[in-house]
């Protein structure tokens, strides 16, 4: 469970508490005393004197997971289908274990396994759910001061990806899509809406819902369904409006995009999208990159970054700044001036104003 080591002239003990917190502390100048101290710690932890684990319920991870699904995910989550998918993965790994038997090392092993071939953001969603589950377990009385995931840090996520398609590639992708998938891809390319914002679109205005307003030519994104927690309006491009008007309405649920087999709101089209991307001969492209296409197209056509930020629903300009390099034609013109202008500004005392720079 623990170990001893010597640093300089003192012996230290090194061990993990039941809640996952690592402890290192100096004990003595003598190895024998350090060994005795470590054994004492191990005995006391076994007797549950450090944490009152013996009062925690003997509940399996699967049993608590179903309680968590019922009381937390389905009541509080705005994307419970996706949350349930993560929960099912955790149940598959930890299901039969008792909640108070799972240690920080067990969780580390699971996260390491999950990280093989998966992004840091995916692994972080698993860890975030484990943190939430143990917090709720302590809150609901199933655990007593036991939280092995509490001190495990999230992995670093690189969110600076900016993959976008040329106009010709976008046309190839749309040609490779059909039916509902083509309509969804078109909406994403022309609005920059996220997947969750698109699949929650309804034909008409409804409480706490996203909807299309044909009269005012806009999409409305409700704050409860927006990542930034702020409502916003996105103008409806003529091409998208006409495509929607021609798109059939099949469900009484009010949602635009409906699974024809279940007659319920669509959950995923990952396989269909991957096939379309492969058919269009496009490499390294994800659905979320359609949002980058929308933003990059706007910037390259001269739309200012503040407007792009509002259309994307970014809460701060930091994320929008990744597209800044696409709209710096005026900077290029300024540099080209050095090669084209015959006048030596230092020698002739002539300095350029903005109109002169733009003339090049």
Phi and psi in degrees as a GROMACS rama.xvg file:
@    title "Ramachandran Plot"
@    xaxis  label "Phi"
@    yaxis  label "Psi"
@TYPE xy
-135.204  -176.03  UNK-2
-150.046  163.537  UNK-3
-120.58  151.422  UNK-4
-152.533  159.528  UNK-5
-109.231  133.503  UNK-6
-132.902  120.444  UNK-7
59.2771  -115.736  UNK-8
-110.88  9.81713  UNK-9
-121.848  150.847  UNK-10
-98.6209  138.085  UNK-11
-117.965  155.221  UNK-12
-109.867  146.477  UNK-13
-136.695  118.088  UNK-14
-155.018  166.398  UNK-15
-106.467  132.667  UNK-16
-74.6864  168.991  UNK-17
-65.0639  -23.0798  UNK-18
-87.4798  5.54393  UNK-19
94.8747  -6.64965  UNK-20
-76.6858  130.166  UNK-21
-85.6035  138.217  UNK-22
-124.24  128.603  UNK-23
-130.385  125.611  UNK-24
-151.525  147.003  UNK-25
-73.5188  142.119  UNK-26
-119.078  -54.1344  UNK-27
-161.474  171.115  UNK-28
-83.4164  -6.72203  UNK-29
-115.543  133.835  UNK-30
-60.5248  -41.4698  UNK-31
-59.9919  -40.6337  UNK-32
-68.083  -35.4758  UNK-33
-65.7138  -40.1591  UNK-34
-64.0027  -41.8247  UNK-35
-65.2083  -40.9028  UNK-36
-62.5006  -41.9426  UNK-37
-65.2553  -41.5605  UNK-38
-62.666  -38.1953  UNK-39
-63.6626  -43.3779  UNK-40
-60.1909  -45.0162  UNK-41
-63.1796  -39.7651  UNK-42
-65.6532  -45.4764  UNK-43
-64.4732  -36.6125  UNK-44
-68.5722  -38.0397  UNK-45
-63.2244  -33.5569  UNK-46
-85.8983  4.16482  UNK-47
62.8789  37.902  UNK-48
-87.6094  -24.181  UNK-49
-78.551  -40.6087  UNK-50
-129.735  145.686  UNK-51
-83.7983  49.3776  UNK-52
-63.8644  -29.3894  UNK-53
-61.8633  -17.662  UNK-54
-90.0929  -8.88819  UNK-55
-70.6854  150.904  UNK-56
-74.7795  147.877  UNK-57
-81.4977  75.3239  UNK-58
-114.343  133.674  UNK-59
-74.929  160.282  UNK-60
-60.47  -41.182  UNK-61
-63.9714  -42.045  UNK-62
-62.1098  -45.4046  UNK-63
-69.4643  -35.4517  UNK-64
-59.5327  -39.5694  UNK-65
-68.5169  -34.9453  UNK-66
-66.8459  -41.487  UNK-67
-64.2795  -39.9689  UNK-68
-60.8452  -44.8341  UNK-69
-73.6038  -45.2127  UNK-70
-89.0752  -23.3649  UNK-71
-116.216  -57.3736  UNK-72
-63.0509  -51.8507  UNK-73
-75.0534  -17.6952  UNK-74
-93.6654  -33.9558  UNK-75
-116.32  -21.7543  UNK-76
-83.7732  135.474  UNK-77
-85.507  -9.43676  UNK-78
-133.441  61.7364  UNK-79
-66.4234  -25.9967  UNK-80
-62.1959  -44.2234  UNK-81
-68.2609  -39.4694  UNK-82
-63.7861  -38.4567  UNK-83
-66.7031  -31.6723  UNK-84
-64.5049  -43.2716  UNK-85
-65.0545  -40.7382  UNK-86
-62.8248  -41.6559  UNK-87
-62.1444  -35.527  UNK-88
-65.7832  -38.7081  UNK-89
-67.8707  -40.1478  UNK-90
-61.7425  -40.1217  UNK-91
-60.6788  -33.5766  UNK-92
-89.6363  -44.8681  UNK-93
-102.684  -6.64708  UNK-94
-38.39  -50.9091  UNK-95
-85.7704  -10.256  UNK-96
-74.457  145.849  UNK-97
-72.5782  143.259  UNK-98
-56.4766  -41.1149  UNK-99
-82.5028  0.08407  UNK-100
-94.447  -14.5968  UNK-101
-79.3118  125.198  UNK-102
-107.544  173.66  UNK-103
-61.7916  -34.4781  UNK-104
-69.4924  -36.3598  UNK-105
-61.1956  -43.0591  UNK-106
-67.4444  -40.1411  UNK-107
-60.3145  -42.2306  UNK-108
-61.4872  -42.1563  UNK-109
-64.3719  -45.3004  UNK-110
-64.7837  -36.5895  UNK-111
-64.6907  -41.5079  UNK-112
-63.5658  -42.4588  UNK-113
-67.7068  -29.3515  UNK-114
-74.1559  -13.1157  UNK-115
-71.648  107.086  UNK-116
82.296  6.29094  UNK-117
-123.842  157.217  UNK-118
-75.2691  161.262  UNK-119
-62.8593  -35.0973  UNK-120
-65.1339  -36.4555  UNK-121
-65.8631  -44.7767  UNK-122
-62.8915  -39.0791  UNK-123
-64.5822  -32.1821  UNK-124
-66.0898  -38.0442  UNK-125
-62.6561  -47.3784  UNK-126
-64.053  -40.2609  UNK-127
-61.5659  -37.8731  UNK-128
-69.2226  -40.475  UNK-129
-61.7793  -42.1784  UNK-130
-59.5152  -44.838  UNK-131
-64.5718  -40.8741  UNK-132
-62.7386  -46.6837  UNK-133
-70.1448  -30.3183  UNK-134
-65.0843  -44.1125  UNK-135
-67.1176  -37.0552  UNK-136
-60.9944  -40.9853  UNK-137
-70.5451  -36.6002  UNK-138
-67.7512  -36.979  UNK-139
-90.1574  -1.4387  UNK-140
89.2358  5.17276  UNK-141
-78.4718  -27.8213  UNK-142
-120.558  154.464  UNK-143
-126.963  106.281  UNK-144
52.7253  40.4517  UNK-145
-128.31  116.185  UNK-146
-149.336  78.4483  UNK-147
-64.5186  -19.972  UNK-148
-92.9344  -5.469  UNK-149
-58.6628  -43.3822  UNK-150
-98.6186  7.81065  UNK-151
-82.1878  126.476  UNK-152
-86.0678  147.493  UNK-153
-68.7646  151.339  UNK-154
-74.8018  153.285  UNK-155
-68.8928  131.945  UNK-156
-110.137  126.15  UNK-157
-92.2867  101.086  UNK-158
-100.001  19.3157  UNK-159
-90.5032  8.7006  UNK-160
-59.0079  135.313  UNK-161
-141.832  67.1963  UNK-162
-92.3556  123.278  UNK-163
-138.289  164.186  UNK-164
-107.059  153.135  UNK-165
-74.6434  168.144  UNK-166
-59.8521  -38.8146  UNK-167
-66.1554  -39.7604  UNK-168
-67.4302  -38.1673  UNK-169
-61.3617  -41.5327  UNK-170
-65.4357  -38.2703  UNK-171
-64.0253  -40.3098  UNK-172
-66.2423  -45.0999  UNK-173
-61.4785  -37.6377  UNK-174
-66.1421  -33.7488  UNK-175
-76.5883  -15.0463  UNK-176
-95.2088  158.429  UNK-177
-147.976  161.793  UNK-178
57.5145  -134.666  UNK-179
-61.5322  -40.1192  UNK-180
-61.0259  -41.7375  UNK-181
-64.0086  -39.8663  UNK-182
-64.9203  -42.1953  UNK-183
-66.9122  -43.2041  UNK-184
-63.9558  -40.1087  UNK-185
-62.1432  -43.9776  UNK-186
-61.1438  -44.1822  UNK-187
-63.5304  -41.9446  UNK-188
-67.9018  -31.34  UNK-189
-101.719  -4.65849  UNK-190
-128.093  -22.9107  UNK-191
74.8856  10.5961  UNK-192
-67.274  146.854  UNK-193
-74.7926  163.639  UNK-194
-55.4673  -48.8998  UNK-195
-62.6075  -32.0556  UNK-196
-73.2128  -32.8516  UNK-197
-73.6519  -49.1276  UNK-198
-69.8276  -13.7485  UNK-199
-94.895  6.12787  UNK-200
-69.842  137.899  UNK-201
-118.043  160.747  UNK-202
-70.6381  -29.2372  UNK-203
-135.363  163.584  UNK-204
-61.8794  136.403  UNK-205
-150.03  154.883  UNK-206
-58.0012  133.977  UNK-207
51.1484  45.4562  UNK-208
-136.171  155.561  UNK-209
-85.0511  145.877  UNK-210
-155.726  163.891  UNK-211
-101.411  133.231  UNK-212
-112.856  95.4902  UNK-213
-67.7401  -32.2409  UNK-214
-63.7733  -41.5631  UNK-215
-103.833  7.57975  UNK-216
54.109  52.7409  UNK-217
-143.201  156.647  UNK-218
-101.354  139.044  UNK-219
-111.687  128.503  UNK-220
-109.538  117.783  UNK-221
-77.276  146.42  UNK-222
-57.5437  -32.5026  UNK-223
-71.1723  -16.5672  UNK-224
-113.984  9.41423  UNK-225
-105.415  140.695  UNK-226
-61.6927  -36.1068  UNK-227
-80.3455  -6.00894  UNK-228
64.9779  23.9611  UNK-229
-126.962  134.547  UNK-230
-70.7421  153.632  UNK-231
-155.696  157.604  UNK-232
-108.868  136.14  UNK-233
-121.138  122.176  UNK-234
-56.7662  145.229  UNK-235
-96.0327  111.573  UNK-236
-65.0989  144.654  UNK-237
-53.396  -39.9743  UNK-238
-64.867  -37.9723  UNK-239
-72.9159  -39.772  UNK-240
-60.3034  -46.3301  UNK-241
-65.7251  -39.7241  UNK-242
-63.6574  -38.1372  UNK-243
-69.5385  -39.0632  UNK-244
-63.8332  -29.2311  UNK-245
-87.6301  -9.68541  UNK-246
-81.4288  131.923  UNK-247
-71.1509  147.976  UNK-248
-103.605  118.166  UNK-249
-110.714  -20.0865  UNK-250
-115.745  150.3  UNK-251
-86.846  -1.55686  UNK-252
-72.7644  -21.7528  UNK-253
95.9727  -13.8699  UNK-254
-73.8835  144.465  UNK-255
-72.5865  -44.1338  UNK-256
-106.296  111.34  UNK-257
-125.596  139.487  UNK-258
-70.6624  117.348  UNK-259
-64.5421  -22.3683  UNK-260
-79.6391  -39.3098  UNK-261
-101.549  -13.8276  UNK-262
59.6649  29.5188  UNK-263
-121.962  170.723  UNK-264
-52.249  135.816  UNK-265
-65.9617  143.726  UNK-266
-106.477  -46.3301  UNK-267
-152.35  151.748  UNK-268
-137.309  32.3034  UNK-269
-59.0317  -46.9482  UNK-270
-63.8453  -43.855  UNK-271
-63.5899  -39.7369  UNK-272
-67.8985  -41.4129  UNK-273
-62.1369  -40.8956  UNK-274
-63.5629  -39.8731  UNK-275
-66.3217  -41.1241  UNK-276
-63.1637  -42.0876  UNK-277
-65.8877  -41.1205  UNK-278
-64.0562  -35.9762  UNK-279
-79.5011  -0.981768  UNK-280
58.3837  47.4558  UNK-281
-113.801  132.024  UNK-282
-105.748  151.775  UNK-283
49.9417  60.9654  UNK-284
-138.752  128.111  UNK-285
-113.33  166.715  UNK-286
-60.8092  -40.5999  UNK-287
-63.2282  -21.9217  UNK-288
-67.8549  -17.6173  UNK-289
-61.2849  -31.7232  UNK-290
-66.8411  -38.2901  UNK-291
-65.8246  -36.3937  UNK-292
-60.0551  -46.2242  UNK-293
-58.631  -48.9684  UNK-294
-66.9497  -44.3731  UNK-295
-66.2913  -35.9498  UNK-296
-62.3793  -41.8263  UNK-297
-63.7822  -46.9411  UNK-298
-64.6517  -42.6792  UNK-299
-65.9324  -21.6213  UNK-300
-96.0523  10.5105  UNK-301
96.9496  5.77438  UNK-302
-73.7702  134.418  UNK-303
-70.8391  155.779  UNK-304
-65.4676  -30.8106  UNK-305
-63.7047  -42.3955  UNK-306
-65.7655  -42.1392  UNK-307
-61.235  -40.8275  UNK-308
-58.4601  -44.2367  UNK-309
-67.8729  -39.1801  UNK-310
-67.6025  -37.5805  UNK-311
-77.246  -20.7223  UNK-312
80.6311  24.6869  UNK-313
-71.7729  134.013  UNK-314
-75.5194  -21.5853  UNK-315
-140.116  159.855  UNK-316
-73.9063  -7.90184  UNK-317
-57.3584  -47.4946  UNK-318
-68.479  -34.171  UNK-319
-70.6462  -26.215  UNK-320
-64.2031  -15.3133  UNK-321
-63.7196  -19.6401  UNK-322
-95.6991  0.72653  UNK-323
-59.5955  -36.5809  UNK-324
-66.3538  -16.031  UNK-325
-80.8015  -14.9264  UNK-326
-119.008  34.3791  UNK-327
-106.293  37.3877  UNK-328
-60.2071  -35.9879  UNK-329
-65.0149  -29.545  UNK-330
-71.6134  -38.3967  UNK-331
-63.4695  -41.2133  UNK-332
-62.4406  -36.9273  UNK-333
-65.1668  -40.4493  UNK-334
-70.0852  -39.4057  UNK-335
-61.314  -25.3241  UNK-336
-58.5177  -33.4092  UNK-337
-60.4365  -32.3861  UNK-338
-86.8803  -27.598  UNK-339
-95.9427  -29.7445  UNK-340
-78.6887  127.142  UNK-341
-82.9474  -25.002  UNK-342
-72.3229  134.206  UNK-343
-87.8782  107.36  UNK-344
-62.1973  -31.6518  UNK-345
-75.7646  -39.9272  UNK-346
-74.941  -43.0696  UNK-347
-90.4381  -6.22352  UNK-348
68.9477  25.7627  UNK-349
-107.608  125.361  UNK-350
-116.866  145.308  UNK-351
-84.3675  144.045  UNK-352
-101.17  179.092  UNK-353
-61.545  -40.8048  UNK-354
-62.9847  -36.3405  UNK-355
-69.1714  -38.9797  UNK-356
-65.709  -44.5789  UNK-357
-65.5232  -21.0645  UNK-358
-69.0695  -16.0129  UNK-359
